[in-house]
Amino acid sequence: MRDVDYEKIEKAVTMILEAIGEDPEREGLIDTPSRVAKMYAEVFEGLNKDPKDYFKTVFNENHDEVVLVKDIPFHSMCEHHLVPFFGHAHVAYIPRDGVVAGLSKLARAVETTARRPQLQERITSTVADAMMEMLNPIGVYVVIEAEHMCMTMRGIKKPGAKTVTTVARGIYEHDDVKRAEILSLIKMD
């Protein structure tokens, strides 16, 4: 992957400030291009990572029932408008032959996938597909709920509206009972 070109980002931000009629030399804006470049390096650091890497280390635990990590907070940047969206992910799987991943790896996969210009639908499917490929579970179910600033700040201007995306793989694609079980576990407080 390519390294972040801080200088190019700084020049682009300076040009944007000028294009909207601002003075990039104004006291409050002097360091803004540099701050934005550093922020972009941080919020897009997932471009240089593969969520599958988190599932290379597994454990054998003789566990063959649902594993669910819910309410994983995340933030990302809408690739259409480069404004944030944020929310929670719920990631579940049923291990095959007792093969389990560390619980933090599910959250890390969400975080890495979210830290790039992104679509919510793609985060949902990328996490599920990485788990299917690397863990070979009986099934994976991923639910993401997020608020998109592109719907809050502009366009329709509906703050508080949430988008929910789901991806079912393996047994969850066709087993309504298993799917209902996951959804009830996600709703539990």
Order of alpha helices (4+ residues) and beta strands (2+ residues): alpha-alpha-beta-beta-beta-beta-alpha-beta-alpha-beta-alpha-beta-alpha
